[in-house]
């Protein structure tokens, strides 16, 4: 499983991606917690707002928003790709 970082997440983590071998069932929340353990409080402060994903963050699993699946409880398989990016707007 690969987590790809975009925007400020890429800057905080100083990498484009995070690789994790999925051996047993793991969900989005557990993966985010592993990333927080690896990259620290700054990542956590941006991604979470009151223990939920900030509205300023978009998380995609295989190019589908996790909120169109099971949210933070969405199960990840070893060949999946998770993308974490800041929400942007423009006009």
C-alpha positions in Angstrom: 0.0 0.0 0.0 1.2 3.4 -0.9 0.2 6.8 0.6 0.9 9.7 -1.7 1.3 13.2 -0.2 0.4 16.4 -1.9 0.8 20.1 -1.1 1.6 20.9 2.5 1.6 17.2 3.4 4.5 16.6 1.0 6.4 19.5 2.6 5.8 18.3 6.2 6.8 14.7 5.4 9.6 15.8 3.1 8.6 12.9 0.8 6.1 12.2 -2.0 5.0 8.8 -0.6 4.9 6.4 2.4 5.0 2.7 1.7 3.4 0.2 4.0 3.1 -3.6 3.6 -0.4 -4.6 4.6 -0.5 -8.1 6.1 -3.8 -7.9 8.0 -6.9 -5.7 7.9 -6.0 -2.1 8.4 -8.2 1.0 8.0 -7.6 4.6 7.0 -7.6 5.8 10.6 -4.9 3.3 11.6 -2.8 4.3 8.6 -3.1 8.0 9.4 -2.0 7.2 13.0 1.1 5.4 11.7 1.9 8.4 9.6 1.4 10.7 12.6 3.8 8.5 14.6 6.4 8.7 11.7 6.1 12.4 10.8 4.9 14.1 14.0 2.5 16.6 15.5 2.5 19.1 12.6 1.0 16.4 10.4 -1.5 15.5 13.0 -2.5 19.2 13.7 -3.3 19.7 10.0 -5.1 16.5 9.2 -7.3 16.3 12.3 -9.9 18.7 13.7 -11.5 17.4 17.0 -10.5 13.8 16.2 -12.1 13.8 12.8 -10.5 14.6 9.4 -10.4 18.4 8.8 -12.7 19.7 6.2 -9.5 21.2 4.6 -8.2 17.7 3.9 -9.2 15.3 1.1 -8.4 11.6 1.4 -8.8 9.4 -1.6 -8.6 5.6 -1.7 -8.0 4.5 -5.3 -9.2 7.9 -6.5 -12.5 7.7 -4.6 -13.2 10.0 -1.6 -13.2 7.9 1.6 -16.5 9.6 2.6 -18.1 7.8 -0.3 -16.9 4.6 1.2 -16.7 3.9 5.0 -14.9 7.1 6.0 -12.0 6.5 8.4 -13.1 2.9 8.9 -12.5 2.1 5.2 -10.4 -1.0 4.9 -7.2 -0.9 2.9 -5.6 -3.7 0.9 -1.9 -4.1 0.1 -2.3 -3.0 -3.5 -4.3 0.2 -2.7 -3.2 3.8 -3.2 -4.2 6.4 -0.6 -3.8 10.1 -1.6 -3.8 12.8 1.1 -4.1 16.4 -0.2 -5.2 19.8 1.0 -8.6 21.0 -0.3 -8.1 24.0 -2.6 -10.6 26.3 -4.2 -10.2 28.9 -6.8 -12.1 30.8 -9.3 
